[in-house]
Amino acid sequence: MAVDTAVTASELSPDAETVRAYLEASMVPDPERAATYMAQGVKITFTGGRVFSHPTGPAQFNGMRYKWVKKRMDRFDVAHCDDGTVVYSVGTLYGEWPDGTPFEGNRYIDRFLVQDGKIVEMDVWNDSAERILEMRGIVA
């Protein structure tokens, strides 16, 4: 299955390419292949503050939240720091809710810390909770 992305691999730094490849594998979903881009002891902090140590955690969580979900990766922002390289992936989610209702344009931002070519930390934020509230007629 093709990944819907606005950024090609040839445009990315090596650390941003690691992040892009991880995200592509996670969208299949292929958590075992996704894990090859992560360091031992990785810390994945997902929406709602859920913490996982392997890509199977987010894959299982997404399996409950969505019938299916993919990312349109619009851009990667890269910053070098003392701890490694911080890579932000910014874009939108599209897919189907568990009841089959399609959605798109759901903003996301993922923050990664990459050290020695491996992801050591990942933080995930998106607007899914806002979308779910809206579907229930709740304006917060």
Secondary structure, DSSP 4 states (H G I P E B T S, - for coil): ----BSS-GGGS-HHHHHHHHHHHHHHTT-HHHHHTTEEEEEEEE-GGG-EESSTHHHHHHHHHH-SEEEEEEEEEEEEEETTEEEEEEEEEEEEE-TTS-EEEEEEEEEEEEEETTEEEEEEEEESHHHHHHHHTT---
